Amino acid sequence: MRRQNTITGLILHIAILLCLPTILLAAEADLMSTSISSVAFSAGAGWNGYEPARLQINDTGDVCFLAPMPEKENSVAARFIASYMNYGGVVSQLHSGLDAMSAMFGMTLRTTNTEVVCSQDFSTIAVLCDERLTSASASTAAILYLQDRNGVLDRIVLGQSPGCLASECHLEMGDGRLLVYGHGYGVKLFDVSNGTLKMSQDLSATIVYNGEFLAMPKNSDCIFYTAAKSGYGLSSGQNGIFCHSIADGKSSLVAKAGRTSLDPQLAVSGDGSKVAYRRLENAIAIAQKDGDAWKGIEPYPIMDKGSCYPSISMDGRFITYQCASEECVKVKVFDTLQGKCSLAIESPKGDCFRPSVSPNGEYIAFATNGTADGTYQVFRTRNNISSYGDDWLVLDLKKGWNLKSIHFTLDDKSWQTLQNLGEVWIWNGSKFAPRMEKLKSGMGFWINASANAQLFLSGKVEEATPLRPGWNLVCPITYESILAGKVAFQFDEKSRCYVRFMPETVGNATQKGVWLFMP
């Protein structure tokens, strides 16, 4: 039955191609990024020599960050300094008083300790801060604010000093959920809906929290944490990275992390299938899910001295981190598909901190350290994302049928990787047929992917497959010189129709399969 459905589907596709009832002209955006450059966005008071708070950045390059007022100005009249930076906008010198974030919340927020987290598209923003209760008292209240895209604002008092301090608490936001944890507060989960906050679970007795970082994926039903728990094969004084399922309340071991003194900074991909965590002072380890089990990537892929503060893109491909030597501080990007590190920025002053990568991996934001007079800078740079080289390709696949192509001959490992994801079919000049041998340079193909996936494929550039009279299914960049003046079509994923392929878009179609007619 599966083979019959496969053949029926392919016959239908070729029938659509030959009939071509509708021809659509399509132009695609250039996905190749520009060269890396950094521009200082803003400077303002805050931090007074301490490392900056975590930045938030979205897929269009907007950056959301908060900077608390210096402690000496901690009063009911002091407002925190904040800004929401638009992709193309210019941000002026920040100052105390009504600022961008206060304007977004429609009220004055007075605080000395702040943290902000956002949903993936910045439609929901949560701010955690300590606010002085009265001008005559040093007592503060830890207050959690929430605002959604419609301007609905909710506010919850978590507790009062000295028992509960926002400065000792942290936030994580997933889809429809907000995780709040810290000293004097424990670990609690909130549901976020229509601009309101409602505590759904108190996990303080379940998740071990010792003042370090927790992580929650954007699109997953779990929480990652570190602990030295018995019963998981850990040695004396050893931490483990654990995954707590919110649905059933069970924890599973992800990786054996290291000594109790380990600083377990965690970052997790959007679907919760890949975790990056700090290992001692000279490595960032990566664990990824393989079925129901977790496997570590060995040896550690990131071994730069002083590696810390990992941040990971939604699909788990890019990991940004900060590393330091005696001469400088660097922000680097690790491409998990290629297994290579690249330099985003290097500062001889040693003032690049807490890098964050956008969900799509295209942008990186980081801040400088606070100086003696309390000034800092926030930067945004662009990740130089490469999707293909002469002998490699990052192949994006959606579940179901995909029309793709390869501009080199696959090596044995890559061919096996492709076959493991689904059936591969080719057009042999007269009919569709399963491909039993590895794909060669210039070939187009259909693959029935069992799941959404990004595959790193490599091989060797060889002489392209000769073209036959009639219809050929090919890789456009391989036959670029032939495409001009020829009839060619590609399959549009959104409309599910064939559209005319334009030769000038060859550079934007590195993995598309194209039907080329040779007279």
Salt bridges, closest charged atoms under 4 A:
GLU28 OE2 - LYS512 NZ 3.23
GLU73 OE2 - LYS72 NZ 3.42
GLU115 OE2 - ARG54 NH2 2.76
GLU115 OE1 - HIS170 ND1 3.54
ASP121 OD2 - ARG149 NH2 3.01
GLU172 OE2 - ARG54 NH1 3.03
ASP221 OD1 - ARG177 NH1 3.16
ASP263 OD2 - ARG278 NH1 3.04
ASP290 OD2 - LYS295 NZ 3.00
ASP304 OD1 - LYS332 NZ 3.20
ASP335 OD2 - ARG317 NH2 2.73
GLU362 OE2 - ARG382 NH2 2.32
ASP412 OD1 - LYS438 NZ 3.06
GLU423 OE1 - ARG2 NE 3.89
GLU423 OE2 - ARG3 NH2 3.76
GLU493 OE1 - ARG496 NH1 3.18
